[in-house]
Every structure is written in C-alpha cells, then in structure tokens.
Amino acid sequence: MSKMTIKDIDLKDKKVIMRVDFNVPIKDGKITDETRIKAAIPSINYVLEKGAKVILLSHLGRPKGERTPEFSLKPVAERLNEIIDNEVKFVDDTRGEKVDKAVESLKSGEILVLENTRFEKGEKKNDEELSNYWASLADIHVNDAFGTAHRAHASNVGIASVIPSVAGFLMEKEIKFIGGVTENPEKPYAVILGGAKVSDKIGVIKNLMNEANKIFIGGAMMFTFLKALDKKIGSSKFEEDKIDLAKELIKEAKEKNVELILPTDAVVAQKLETGVEKKIVSIDDGIEEGWMGLDIGPKTLELFKNELSNMKTIVWNGPMGVFEIDDFAEGTKQVAQLIADLTDKGTTSIIGGGDSAAAAEKFGLAQKFSHVSTGGGASLEYLEGNELPGIKSIANKKRLGERNFILAGNWKMNKTNTEASAFVNKLVGQIGNENKFEIILGVPYTALDRVADITRSSKIKVAAENMYFEDSGAFTGEISAKMLKDINTEYVILGHSERRNIFKETDEEINKKVKKALSNELKVILCVGELLEEREDGLTLNVVERQIKKGLKGVTKEDMSNVVIAYEPVWAIGTGKVATPKQAQDTHESIRRLISEIYDQDVANSTSILYGGSVKPENIFGLFSKPDIDGGLVGGASLKEDFIELANIMRDIIV
C-alpha cells in the first residue's frame, strides 16, 4: 500500500503517541466486549518490542467535551494492564502538568494511557492548540483507529499535521482490504447490502456500480426497491421519498451492466416480537397489509447461493433481517455462513463493519472472513470512494518514477579543500551509489574541482552555490556558467535567500542567472521563500508566486526539465525553527499548482520541489513523506554525518 506503517520506521527510543479505538461497551464499570482492546495489542506490542515509549489516545462514548466519570478510560487501562505483558500506566487527564510528568518519566517499553480524548471540546473540532500539545509529547504518531478515520479530529488528523504519522497494523489491514476493493478488486466482484435505509447506502451503491459485477439487496432497504418495482410490500418499512431514487439506481445498474439482485421471498410477521406468528411469502405474490417483511426467505438464500458461487471478491455491509431477534435472524446467519464457506474456497470476503460485524460475531463466524472492518461509518465512506481524512493524514511512501527525489546539501562558506576532501570521501563510501534518489553537494567555488573529481566515480552530483549571468568580462570575483561547466559542475543553486537578503540580488538578476545557466546546460536549483514578517502578514504565497514568476520568466517548458524549485522559508534557515509538515506541504502544493498555471500539469507533476530550512534527521521524515515535498535542500546538517542519516531516512520512505 502507499501509506507508511510502523514497520517502515526506526522506533528505538522514540516516544510514540498512538491513536487506538478503545470505544468499548462498559456496564456497571465492567467491559462487556473487549474485542477492540485485543485488536490493538499487536500494534502496541510491536512498537514496544522495537524499544519505544507508548502513549495511547482513545475516545469512549459521547461525553460532549465534558469530564463524565462513566466515560473514563480507567477501566480500559486496567483491563489492558491485565492482558498485556508490559505495565500500563493511566493518567486521569488529557493534558497539563500530570500528563507532562507521566510522559517525562516514561521509559522504553512502557505504556501510558491518557484520559478520554473527547473530554476535550477541541478533539472533535481538530483544535490546533490541542493537536500541537499532544504532538509535543511524542516523536511519532501511529494511527490505528480506523473507526475514526472518516473524522478529522485532533487525535488523528491534528497530530499528524505536526509530527509524522504512520499506520498501525489494524489501519494497514483496513486500507489493504477496504481500499483494495474500492480501487482494484479481484473479479468477479459482488456486494451484499442490507440494513434499514437506502439513504444510508446511496453513495456506496453508486460508487460500487463502477466496479461490482453483482449487487445483492436485503434487509429493510429491499422494500424501497420492491416498492419502486410496484411490488406489494404490505406494512413493511420503506422510504417513500427514496422510491424515485431506487428507480434511478435500478436503471443505472442496467445501463452499467451490473446485476442488481433482489429477494424473491421474505419472512413476514404482524409484530416485531419474539414468538409471534410468522410465514414465508413470495415477493411476486405480494405481502398483504398488516404483515411486514423482517427477513429474507429460503428461496432468496438459494438464489444468493447460486449467484455468489463464482465470485472472487465479496463485500457485505448490513444484515438481511432483524438478526437481533432469533425468529428473524436466519437470513443473516445463512448469508454469513455462505460467505464463510466461499472464503474457505479462496474468495476474498470483507465485512464492512457495523451490524454485519456484530452479526458475524453473534454467529461465531467472524474469524472465517478475510477481513472484518472495525469501522462502520468509516467503512461506508471508504466504500463510497471518499478520501478519509484519518487516512489522508498518514505519511505516504514515495514511489520510484513519480518524480526525481533529491537530497541536496548547501555548504555555504564552509570547509577548506582538505576538509571537503575528507568529508566527501566518507560520503562516497557510504551513500555514493544511491539509486533511489539524487544526492547533490553544493560546495564553495574553491572546492568544486576537487569535489567533482572525488565524486566522479559515484552517483553524487556537484553544485555551485552561485554564478554570474555574463560569460566573461570585467566582473571581479564572479564565476561564469562556462567556468562551472568546464570543471564538471552539473547544478547551480540560484536565488538563495542569503543572496537575496545579504547581497541584495533582485528577481531580475536571478532570472538572468537562471537563463544563462540553462543555456550552458547547467541544471538549476531555484530558491524561493518568505521572510518572517511576510509570513506573519499572510504574504507567503504572494512572495513565492512573485519570485517564481519572475525567476522563470522566459524559461521554456522544455527547459523546466532542468529546473528544481527549493522552497526555503527565510525564518527557518539556520534558526532551528522549521515549518510544520502541513505548513510546508501547503506551500509546496501551491507552488506545484502555480507551475501548472505557468506551464501545464505535466510540467508541474514532473518538477521536483525541495524544502529547505533547518532540515535535520529529526524532521525530514515528516517533511519528505508529504506528497508534494520531493526532498530537502540542507544547510548545517549537510556539513556533518547527519547528511548520511538524512539519506538513510529518505531511502526508507521510497519504494
């Protein structure tokens, strides 16, 4: 899958804040179903085994932002302590001094559970201050709560905007199975939908018509479809205002050559109660008034069995009847058994959470399915084809061929020739044969020839830190593009903020340099970025747009294949400050959009955009994993062995 998981990163001695789903039923202080707790243990154990300190976040119930004792996670923490080998600590608060002290004292291999996240009003609002606080407690965020993936809350999306977020094993499995059937299911592919309302499944039905070969309808929602076909449904529940919609869906299924399979008989009764008189009626004969359909009948089960027999993929969401009452549970039970039997024969079977999952558990069949989703609402939205915020916020793996990924160092006015030689020899030995991304060293003029010679047999490229826009002449102290080309320099860094602000280079001068470099077959790293006061005035995009438009004036679409953009917020250069991954991604995304407007989308998609500004091993993971950040222009960390560590981290993110 394209998302990074806990298996893709180094967790040793890291503080990990993990969003889990401990929203379990509790009665009289006792947990009545601990399935969700046990489901989270593999991820927790893995992180602990890798030497991390674990902080667990979860919601429980709907306390509406108030501290409500009945919704405390304390019983959950106590139960977790009983069933896991490691000691589990609990803090009856969500933030503040008690939390800070508990986190500070946490040792590798220990677990800390914080109080119910929904005791915080800002949790469901994705409050920035709350997100920043929770993010400040850890180095890495692990999202293992698929059940909340369709919500942008502080404990999932908010934290992930500040520190890097990866998927736990549960989340990974959900993305693999639910995501897989929405994007590329093995066919023939069938979907079985039940439950009460067509309105709950409109988006699912419409989206699945693009992929599914057959859609089976059961549950109370079948009566809205049957009514649309002018069948007599007696007193069965249906959605009168959705009859026209049902007609449209039936028509659309025919147009898309998707078989829409409806029940041929039903189990009916006059009351929804245990022990009442019930009977089986044919749908063609009709259900008489006073009787209501409460389950699918035996002929329907036989029909479903025949129609499902050759399916390679089956998704089931929604019961076939009122399975909570045994008198009307047979249809749901037999459908579950039918899918389980097909799974044994090699069919991939997925339960889309909610009541279907509860039914499979009730009948002891849940373990026989390929996958039982942990999220009802999240599963439905995912099946609709929606991008879930809790998944979107998880770090992406980079794929070879997407764009040219780059790790560029800018030494500035540092290192003598002797120092440069010793350091570059070490780099060549350790990262000189990198083939997943390009490594570029921007070195002082005095070291260019020597560094170019040392790196000649490696894959490391050499860049000058500046050049002049004339070929030759009375320009004392300047260096021309031809001079650089003559000593095998491949790149030149232009428009660096220090050149702009210390040496007062203008956009016009930088543009002349860019065009001169390109005409001499030098590749260009064009730097852009705003001052602190410009960011505080909300002018970041205005400044960057001006610098790019003026810097690329007269540069052709063909020349753009030799241009790299480096976004470097001036306020983050050499200060130790760094843009959050979200801030950096937002600006990079805007830059890519601007390039598409100046040229076209193909140029925008192929242009590498780097982030520069106090890039170091502690923050490159969160930055580089963002979709529009293609690497880093590194200052201080490029002068020491941190540069090797940066390369190792980038390599792990690329697949």
Secondary structure, 3 states (H helix, E strand, C coil): CCECEHHHCCCCCCEEEEECCCCCCEECCEECCCHHHHHHHHHHHHHHHCCCEEEEECCCCCCCCCCCHHHCCHHHHHHHHHHCCCCEEEECCCCCHHHHHHHHCCCCCCEEEECCHHHCHHHHCCCHHHHHHHHHCCCEEEECCHHHCCCCCHHHHHHHCCCCEEECHHHHHHHHHHHHHHHCCCCCEEEEECCCCCCCCHHHHHHHCCCCCEEEECCCCHHHHHHHCCCCECCCCCCHHHHHHHHHHHHHHHHCCCEEECCCEEEEECCCCCCCCEEEEECCCCECCCCEEEEECHHHHHHHHHHHCCCCEEEEECCCCCCCCHHHCHHHHHHHHHHHHHHHCCCEEEECCHHHHHHHHHCCCHHHCCEECCCHHHHHHHHCCCCCHHHHCCCECECCCCCCCEEEEECCCCCCHHHHHHHHHHHHHHHCCCCCCEEEEEECHHHHHHHHHHCCCCCCEEEECCCCCCCCCCCCCCCCHHHHHHCCCCEEEECCHHHHHCCCCCHHHHHHHHHHHHHCCCEEEEEECCCHHHHHCCCHHHHHHHHHHHHCCCCCCCHHHHEEEEECCHHHCCCCCCCCHHHHHHHHHHHHHHHHHHCCHHHHHHCCEEEECCCCHHHHHHHHCCCCCCEEEECHHHHCCHHHHHHHHHHHHEC
